[in-house]
Amino acid sequence: MVEKEMLLTLILSVSGCLLLCLCIWGVTVTMSTALLAKNFPEDVQERIRPRIENLPMSPKRFLGWIILIPFLVGYIGLFVIGGIDGKKHGSTFPQFFLRFFVIGAVIKAFDIICLDYFLLTKTHFFQHYFPETEGCGGWQDFGYNRKQQARQCILILIGSAVTAWLFTML
């Protein structure tokens, strides 16, 4: 039974990575929110700030907000599915914690390695959508957001503990 539970945890983790990737793509294409720019290096933010500050609410941006809703629900759903399955199998707090931590850690590792390192520094994905940022040095500065990433890793630990506690109490 443990193999099936671990397999589900890995499936949920990979699903979370896919959701994150699709969400980043959807937000980038539709530019539904200026929050995306806050994740870019400072010099990139400065170059796109004028464009973002003057973005009217267009059908494309509205569609972007609509697209975000299923991604957010899906992300929350990963943990709910993991919790319901854990309850079904009589998981304990440490087992719940481990499952939620693995899901969060795999998604965070994907974020750092694939999105921050590969997508941000090795491709011109974002420059395609934000041509005014071509030539910004920040695109090559892997690790510019170390403090933010460290805070998010701590939040994964805390969130895993809280979620494990909630499902243990149910």
Disulfide bonds with the S-S distance in Angstrom:
none
